[in-house]
Amino acid sequence: MEEVLKGKSFLMKDAFRMAWPAVLESFFVSLAGMIDTMMVSSLGTAAVSSVGLTTQPKFIALTLFLAINVAISALVARRYGQKDKKNANEIFVTSMIFVVVACIIVSFASVAFADPIIEFCGSNPETHAGAVTYFIVIQAGMIFNVLSLAINAAQRGSGNTKIAMTTNVTSSIVNICFNYLLIEGHFGFPRLGLFGAALATVLGTVVAFIMSLISILKKGSFISLGYIIKERIRPSFAAFKTTLSLSNNFFIENLVMRVGFLVTSILAAGLGTDAFAAHQVGMNILSLSFSFGDGMQVAAVALIGQSLGRKEKKLAKTYGSICQMMGLAMGVVIMIIMIFFGKDVFSLFFKETHVIDMGILISYFIAAITIFQISQIVYAGCLRGAGDARYTLFGSLVSVAIIRSVVTWALVGGIFDLGLTGIWIGVFSDQFARFLFFTIRYHKGQWVDISI
């Protein structure tokens, strides 16, 4: 019995070692987003709403690259467990070439069609010009963000989660510093408003890319530019096919999710500038909850991928349970904070009493949602790490595209007129449905038998 406890204690420490950099990375990225919104809020609720309008089209543009990153991380983790350094680097090289070409196309299209995209997302005369400006700058510089994310995904797969944390935390600090300098103009810098906020974000991603690039120049790294050059590793169709095969389900899943989120955003924008500003801050706070689940998901993908690469199925299940337990503990803490301090959190962003009152309502929904959100993210990470991407696609398709969209539409003007309450009931219905889908699939245990 004592040996079992010691063994589990060791696995918990191993999971914590893998998870804490990823959790901190995701947390600081989300926190920087909140601080970004807080600094923009000095320009008024219209500015907050303008930035909020760009969120979903920005993530839709990133959908393909996030899907590729999941595949890179899972495949490198599996090859790391198999000690197949050559194939891992071949997958990395192939993916990077594809990412660069695809990013150039997506970035150009986003900038060229920025005006109709933002109009479709529900802008009004108060918010349209600012949102278009912000979106153009962000999308023009997205190549740095995309390349940094791809390198970090490969590093995570090989167990190096610290580099992603370091790059993203540094990027967030750079972003915040330039926000201060450029939004309202300090220390002689010009007052650029929303343009300055967007430029600060891009400058942060430039720094992150440089740091990520340096990480693969180090000798001894599993993913290594020196090794690629020495061994003359070239892109291959086989590596491209494997990566695309694993990522296509997640791409569809993520795209469907983002379309569902866009529907919610458009309906929320229709409630008015102040209501949408409160909603946007609520989504930023919810992203903090997501960050903890996402960090545990990163650890789960790597640990499960490596365990299954070594044919240790029981160990993979144990790591999955440990990651889930850690995520649940984080969710409870966030829930307590939002119940008792929700008003104080929203008061950091707004001075208007009626907007803060909207925030208090949203806080209670976030408290209820966060437990289910973190749990479903971790379970989905376990399934993705094993290669069970088709089921996560199914779960997300049903919960986001159907349940969330239909519930939100019905409660916000379709049948009833519940305003923000209807919006957030829709968000809750989605997270709870995904929690049920992924929990049931995980506990059936068939995911450990999938080969990738």
N, C-alpha and C positions, 0 to 999 in steps of 0.2 A: 504493500500500500504506500509506504514511504517513497519507494522508487518511482511509483506512478506519479505521485505528487511532485517529486523532484523533476521528473520528465516533463510534466505539464508546465511547471514553473519555468523550465528552460525554454519551452516553446513560446510561452507568453512573453518572456524577455526577448526572444528572437523576433516575434511579431511586433513587439513594441519598438525594437531597434529599427525594423524595416518601416514601421508606420509613422513614427514621430516626425521624421523629416517631411514625409508626404503630407501629413496632417498640418504641420506648421506652414508648409508651402501653400497648400490650398487655402488655409485660414488667412494668411497674410495677403494673398491675392484678393480674396473676398473682402478682407478688411480695407485694403487699398481702394477697392471699388466703392465701399461705403464712405471712406474718407473723401474720395473723389467726388461722390455725390454731395457730401456735406459741404465741401469747398465750393462746388458749383451752386449749391443752394443759396449762397450769398448773393447770387445774381437774381434770385426769385424763383417761384414755383414753375414759371414758364421754362426756365433754363433746366430745371430738374426733369420736367416732362420732355424737353427736347432730347436730352441724353437718353431718357428711358425709351423714346421712340426708336432709337438706333440699336437697342440691345438685341432684339430678336433677329432683325436682318443681319446683324453682325455675326451672330452665332449660326445662323443658317449658312452664311458664307464660309464659316469654319467647319461645318458639318463633315465634309469629306476628309478634312485633315485630322479631325478628332478621331474619326473612324480608323484612318490609317495608323494613327498613334496607338490605338488600342491593339491593333494587329501587331504592330512592331513590338510593343511591350510584351504581349503574350508569346509571340514567336521567339524573341530573344531570350525570354525566361525559360522557355522549353529547351532551346538549344544550349543555354547555360547549364541547365540540369543534365543535358546529354554530353556536355563538354565539347560541343561542336562550334568552335570559335569561327571557323571559316564560313560556315553557312550563316551564322548570326550576322557577320559583317557583310556578307553578300546581300542578305535581306535589307540591311541598313542602307547600303549604297543604292540598291534598286529603289527603295522607298524614297530616298532623298531626291533622286532625279525626278521621280514622278511628282513629288510634292512641289518642287520648284516650278515645273512646267504648269501644273494645275493652278498653283497660286498666282502666277502671272495672268492667266486667263480670268480667274475669279476676281482678282483685284481690279483689272481693267474694266470688267463688266459692272462691278459694284460702283466704281467711280462714274462711269459713263451713264448709268441709269439711276444715280442717287436720288434725283428729284422725284421721279414717279414711284420709286421704292418707298421713300419716306411718306409721300402722299397716301399711298396704299395702306401704310401702317397706322393711319388715323391722325395725321398732323392737322393743325388748324392754323389760322393766321398768326397766332401768338408763338407757335412752336416750330413752324415749318422751316424757315430760313436757318435758324440755329441748328436744328437737327440735321439738315442737309450738309452744312459746313462741318459739323462734328463727324458725320458718317464718312464724308469724302476723305478727310485727313486720316482717320483710322484705317480705312480700307486701302488707301494709297501706301500705307506703311505696314500692311499686314504680313509681308514676306518675312520680316525679322521675327515676328511672333510665331509664325508657322514653322520656320526652321528651328527655332529654339525649342518649341514643343516636341518636334520630331526627334531631335537629339536627346532631349531629356527622357522621352518615352523609351528609347533604346537603352539608355543608362539605367532607368528603373528596372527594366527587364533583367539586367545583369546584376541587380541588387544594389546599385548605386543611386539611392533615392536622395542622398544629401545634395547632389549637384543641382537637382531640380529645385529643391528648397532654397539653396543659396542664390541661384539665378533669379528666381521669382521674388524672393524677399528683397534682394538688391534692386530689381526692376521696380518693385512697388515703392521703395524709398525714393528712387530717382523720380518716379512719377509724381509722388506727393510733393517733393521739393520743387519741381518745375511747375506744378499746379500753383504753389504759393507764389512763385515768381511771375508766372505768365497770365493767370486768370485775372487778377486785379492789378498786377504790375507793382512789384516791389524791388528795392535795391537798383533802381534805374532800368529795369526791364519793362517792355511795353505792356499795356493792359490789353490783352487779346481775348478775354472772355472765353466763350466755348471753343474757339479756335485754339487758344492757349491750352485748355484742358485736354483737347485731343492731341495736340503736339506733345504735351508732357507724357501722355500715354505711349505714344510712338517712341519717344526718346528712351523710355523705360524698357521697351522691348528690344531696342538696339543694344542696350547694355546687356540684357539677358542673352541675346544671341551671341555676343562676343564671349561671354563667360561660358556658355554651352559649348561653343566651338573650341575654346581652350581645353575643356574637359576631355575631349577626344584626341588631344595632342599628347596627353600624358602617357608615358611608357607603362606597360602593365595593365592598362585599361582593357577590359574584354572587348569593348567597341573602341577601336583605335584607328586613327587616320594613318599612323605609321605602319601598322600591320596591314592595312588595306593597300598602301603603296608598295610595301615590301613583297607581299604575296600576290600583288597585281590582281586584287579582287575587282571584278567587273560586274555590272548589273546583268541579271539573267532573267529570261522569260519565266523560268520555273519559280524563282523567288517572287517575281511580280505576281504570278498566278496564285501562289500560296497566300501572299499578303492580301491581294484583292479578294480572294475567296473568303478569308477570315474577316475582312473588314466590311464586305458589302452588306451583311445583315445589320451590323452596327450602324453603318451609314444610313440605311433605310430607317432603322429604329430612331436614330438621332434626328434625321430629317423630319420624320413623322412627329416626333416630340416637339421639335421647334415650330412646326406648323401649328400644332395644338397650342403651344405657348403664344404664338403670334395671334391666334384667334382670341385668346384671353386678353392679350395686350391691346388689340384693336377695340374690343368691347370695353375695356377699362378706360381707354383714351376717349371713348364716346361719353364717359361720365363727366367730363370737364377737366380743365387744367389742374385744379387743386386736388381733385380726387385721384387723378392719374399720378400726380406727384407723390401723394401719400402711398399709393399702390406701388410705385417704383421703389420707394424707400423700403417698403415692406418686402419686396422681392429681393432687395439687396441684403436685408437682414436674414431672409430665408436662405440666401446663398451662403451665409456663414454656417448655418446648419448643414447645408449641402457640403461645405468644405470639409467638415469632420467626416462625413460619410465617404466623400470622395477620397480623402486621405487613407482611410481604412480600406477602401476599394483598391487603391494602388498597391497597398501592401498585400491584399488578398490575391490580386492578379499575379504578382511576382512570386509569392510564397507557394501558391497553389500550382502555378506553371512550373516552377522548379521541382516541386514534390512529384508532380505527375511525370515530369521529364525523367525522374529517377525511378518511376514505377511505384511510388509510395502513396497509394490511394488513401490509406487510413490517415496518414500524416496530412494529406491535403484536406480531408474533412475536419481534422482537428484544428488546423490553421484557420479554416473557414469559421468554425464555431468561436474561436478565440477573437478573431477580428470582429465578429458580430457582437460579442459581449462587450468589447471595448467601445464599439460604436454606440451601443445602447446606453452605456454609462455617460457618454458625452451628450447624448440626446436628452437625458434626464436633467442635466445641468442647464442646458439651453432652455428647456421648458420652464424650469423654475425662474430663470432670469426674466423671461418674457412675461410670465404671469405677474410678477411683482414689480418689474422695472420697465415695462413696456412704454409707459407714459414718458419716463425720463429719457429713454432712447430716442423716441420721436421728437422730443423737445430739443434735441441736439441739432435737428434739421430744420425745424419750423418754429416760428413764433406765433403764427395764427392759431387761435384756440380751436376753431372748427376743423382745421387740418390735423391738429394733435389728437382731437377726439376720434377722427377717422383712424389715426394710428393706433390708438388704444384698442379699437375693435380688431384691427389687423393683428395686433400683438397676441390676442387670445387665440386667433386662428393659427398663428405660427407656433404657439406653444403646443397646440393639439397636433399639428402636422409633423413637427420635427422628429418625434419618435419613429413614426412610420417612414418618414423620408430617409433617415439615416439607415434604418434596417433594410429597406428595399435596395438602397444603393450598394450596401455591403454584399447582400445576397446576389445582386446582379453582377457585382465584381467577381464573386466566386464562380458564377456560371460562365462569365466571359473568359476568366483565366483558364478555365478548362476547355474553352472552345464551343460552349453551348450558346452561340450567338443567336441561333434561330428562335430559341424560346424567348430570350430577352426581347427580340424584335416583336414577337407575338404579344407579349405582355405589355410592352410600351404602345404598340399599335392600338390595342383595345382600350387601355386606360387613358392615354393622352388624346389620341385622335378621335375616339368615340365617346368614352365616358366623360372626360373633362370638357370637351367641346360641347357636347349635347347638354350636360348639366349647366354649364356656364351660360350657354345661349338661352336655355329655358328659364333661368333665374334672373337674367339681366335683359329684360325686354321681350323675350320670345313668348313666354307665358306669364311670368311674374315680373315685377320690377323691384328687385331687392338691392340694386346698386352694388356697392362694394361687398356687401354680405354675400350676394350671389356669386360674385367673382371668386371669393375665397372659399366658399363651399365647393365650387368647381375645382379649385386647387386641391382641397382636402380629398375630394372623391377620387382624383387621379392618384395621389400618393398612397391612399389606403388600398386602392385596387392593385397597384403595382406591388405593394407589400404582400398582399394575399397571393398573387401569381408567383412571385419569386420565392416566397417562403415555402410554398407547397413543392415547387420544383426542386429547391435545394434539399429538402428533407427526404425526397424520394431517392436521392443519391446516385442516380444514373449518370450524372455529369462526369463522374470520375473515369468512366470508360470511353470517353471521346478521344480520338486521336487527331492531332493537328500537325 
